[in-house]
Amino acid sequence: MHKSGFVNIIGRPNVGKSTLLNALVDERLSIITHKPQTTRHRIHAILSSDDYQIIFSDTPGIIVDPAYEMHHSMNSFVMSTFEDADLMLFMTDTTEKYQEDDPIINKLKAIEAPIFLVINKTDILSDEEVLKQIQWWNKQISFKETIPISALKRKNTEVLLKLILDNLQEGPAYYPKDQITDRPERFFVSEIIREKILLQFQQEIPYSCEVAVEAFQEEEKIIRIRAIIFVNRKTQKSILIGKQGSAIKKLGIESRIALEAFLKKKIYLELFVKVKEGWRDEDRSLKQFGYKEK
């Protein structure tokens, strides 16, 4: 019997959804930083064997008070997971607090698909404190399973994967068995560069940036990549470039190292910075960057 299904991971920003996804598929597909809103798009990661195929879906964190049209689009990616899940993983962590009337709780109660409660960062609390959180959550929602984990340390992630497989139904392979994602390489190039921006720059700068891959030319021994970093204001462009180009040079080196590790090939990377004022609220830009359908 061959099992398959769509397993969607949702939760607030910075609870470890991307870390969990990477642990479950044993690939580094979602970028990870300590900053909220690191994940902006819905990403499918495919885990296959001879007798099963699981399509995991990583989503942006739910933004409670959207400030830009981009945030509304990010929330729409999350909402779409309620419609197509064969199994839902609701992820929280031991530092979070929810109210009983939180909209996400009411939304979860209406889901017909089985829901797992995944409580992350349990290694920083005592067993007694973790148990209190488990009891509170299970009073709110009828979860099929409750799994305390540490995604970073991969504690109980194998247990979670086994429970997912146990709860999947018989079904076909939706993708070729050697395919690990539905996203093209260009997407991951832009995401890796954006990850390095998040790590290198502070405050508003990373949240004002979007990366577009203008050229991706694969040769026998090297891949030549040209990418544009779009920002909101001229002052942000100056910060990204840095004194005598020092900041963009550092960004280019860090990005190239990460891209060579991901693509397993020598990379020649060119980075440029352009100003596109108000792109986070502009319909045309949001379509260009994949936040809305064209």
Buried (B, 14 or more C-beta within 10 A) or exposed (E): EEBBBBBBBBBBBBBBBBBBBBBBBEBBBBBBBEBBBBBBBBBBBBBBEEEBBBBBBBBBBBBEEEEBBBBBBBBEBBEBBBEEBBBBBBBBBBEBEEEEEBEBBEBBEEBEBBBBBBBBBBEEBEEEEBEEBBEEBEEBBEBEBBBBBBBBEBBBBEEBBEBBBEBBEEBEBBBEEEEBBBBEBBBBBBBBBBBBBBBBBEEEBBBBBBBBBEEBEEEEEEBBBBBBBBBBBEEBBEBBBBEEEEBBEEBBEBBBBBBBEBBEEEBEBEBEBEEBEEBBBBEEBBEBBBBBEE
